[in-house]
Amino acid sequence: MDQIEIGKFIAECRKKKNLTQAQLAEKLNITNRAISKWETGKTMPDFNIMLKLCDILEISVNELLCGEKIDIEQKTEQINELILQMAKNEERYHKRLRYSTYLILATSFTALICMMSLISLLIPECGFQNFLLIVSVILFMIPCIIALKYKVETRYYECKNCQHMFVPNYKEITLLQTPTKRLLKCPKCSKWTWCEKLAKR
């Protein structure tokens, strides 16, 4: 954000509106000295004044902060680039989260096997051994529940029959699946199809 360029832009827009610094200052209920400081790049308008200034000069806040007029095509292109970047960032986030979930599950499963083996070998067969085995299984189930919660909360599915998009419940999420599809009953058309897995936006 270049204050000098913003100042020049404010001065240019003011002149296009045929306003003097004093007239603009009067409309904003401030001193013309403040306008002079903006236009020379010494200071910036406060946010509450900025909105009113943009309204008087008929420019957007984005244009003011960029220090130039932004045409519709340029703005659309910038928005499209921003949306694309956000989509890429979200996809990278979900990918990292997915790999982290698989790593946690694999580690938990390995830990469960090790714990059960150690308990069986080191502790004689008794009620305490059974108790420890049950605790081990419960501890393993915690990351499984977290992984299941992730699957439900970060994915929705598209029915191949009617293109309806929906989020399955916890029971349905455990049904047959491939890496990109899952066999589900669509709540709209009530048909079983291999629904496409999509990340929530």
Secondary structure, 3 states (H helix, E strand, C coil): CCHHHHHHHHHHHHHHCCCCHHHHHHHHCCCHHHHHHHHCCCCCCCHHHHHHHHHHHCCCHHHHHHCCCCCHHHHHHHHHHHHHHHHHHHHHHHHHHHHHHHHHHHHHHHHHHHHHHHHHHHCCCCHHHHHHHHHHHHHHHHHHHHHHHHHHHCEEEECCCCCCEECCCCCHHHCCECCCEEEEECCCCCCEEEEEEEECC
